[in-house]
Amino acid sequence: RVDRRQRQMCIRDSLYTGVVEIAQASPTLHHVIFELLGPQLSNYFNPKNTKTIDLESCIQEQSGAIVLLEPLDKLVGCLVLCLVVHKSRRKNISSFAAGLNEHIQCLCKRLINSELEEFELDKSSNYSLESLVGQKNHAKASILLGLYEDM
């Protein structure tokens, strides 16, 4: 049985992939994309908060296993690509896009200045997929790696 949240994650994953294609094909929809996905990023990263990124909210323990609830790296990658498309097609970017761009820039700076220990991840952490702690650390590390790749 697939949990409702797990289904939502699969839908978000597909949405984030498809939205980039929509942004490239329909520049008039950029503001809608930013208004739809910008607040979703704010659920996991607040530039005014001292905590870097809420990776814990992206995963959940369910039936003795860790499942991904939010593909945060794909969300950020989608927003970054949509901003690139938006900037390449317009002389002046919209105020919402400018605010989102600042949000992404702040996220990038936080990632650059973060230590793995801030995410409770380091070389001594358990990454064994045989344990819940290892699965959790592996999932958080995968999201974090994806974020670094997207920046």
Disulfide bonds with the S-S distance in Angstrom:
none
